[in-house]
Amino acid sequence: MATHLIQGRTVAMPVRVRDAEVCGAFYAVRADAARAVIAYSGLDVAEVLPGKAVCVLLFVDYRDGDLDTYHEFGMAFLVRPPGVSGVMRLRDLRQAGLFVHWLPVDQPFTLEAGRTLWGFPKELADIELRLGSPYKRCILRRDGRLVLDLLIKPGLPVPGATVMAPMDAYTHRDGITRRVPWSVRARGARFRLGGALIRLGNHPIAKELSELGLPRRAMFTATVARGAMSFRDAVLV
């Protein structure tokens, strides 16, 4: 079993999350603008419709896991895996990957672990999650500036426990692109068309989202009341 030393602590692979609440909104955005945002990675967005890519915004409350408890926000894009060419249609999305462009967290241990183990673009930020009401809300600030205020209204329940085969995650740090294999089991999953309200602030990331065409109606939203995840060692691409 592979182990890594992070801030004097031994972290064993795979890294496990035993309980987390996850909320996500999926947006159709301009493919040319999305390509410009992730050009540094060497990856290309997956066009689900001509000229349209998918931007995923998510926030997570990690309540029990090997990297302790923390809040996280993610900005990611569906991408074509390396070596896959041509336009990816909706029916082909199971082959797509998820490139993580920005991943702020609110605790320093998971920040260093995420950067060191997988190359995740983690930064410290102020992440306020309000998950106790029927509406799920994330207020994200970085360097004292509002990035966004995202509200998600959970949809219809997906019965039972769901074992998902998630898309491989891709990261790019220090000139190196990595693939991160992971798995997830979801309980209390809900899904709906639309279901998100977003307000952008004056942070540079907010400007990136504005250039992608946000705020706009989400294609769909998904929430998971209790998620369990497992992350394995990153693979160089």
Stockholm file with secondary structure:
# STOCKHOLM 1.0

chainA/1-237         MATHLIQGRTVAMPVRVRDAEVCGAFYAVRADAARAVIAYSGLDVAEVLPGKAVCVLLFVDYRDGDLDTYHEFGMAFLVRPPGVSGVMRLRDLRQAGLFVHWLPVDQPFTLEAGRTLWGFPKELADIELRLGSPYKRCILRRDGRLVLDLLIKPGLPVPGATVMAPMDAYTHRDGITRRVPWSVRARGARFRLGGALIRLGNHPIAKELSELGLPRRAMFTATVARGAMSFRDAVLV
#=GR chainA/1-237 SS CCEEEETTEEEESSEEEEEEEEEEEEEEEEHHHHHHHHGGGTCEECCSBTTEEEEEEEEEEEEEETTCSEEEEEEEEEEECTTCCSCCCGGGGGGCEEEEEECCBSCHHHHHHHHHHHCCCCCBCEEEEECSSSSEEEEEEETTEEEEEEEECCCEEECSCEEECCCCEEEEETTEEEEECEEEEEEEEEEEESCEEEEECSSHHHHHHHHHTCSCCCSEEEEEEEEEEEECCCEEC
#=GC SS_cons         CCEEEETTEEEESSEEEEEEEEEEEEEEEEHHHHHHHHGGGTCEECCSBTTEEEEEEEEEEEEEETTCSEEEEEEEEEEECTTCCSCCCGGGGGGCEEEEEECCBSCHHHHHHHHHHHCCCCCBCEEEEECSSSSEEEEEEETTEEEEEEEECCCEEECSCEEECCCCEEEEETTEEEEECEEEEEEEEEEEESCEEEEECSSHHHHHHHHHTCSCCCSEEEEEEEEEEEECCCEEC
//
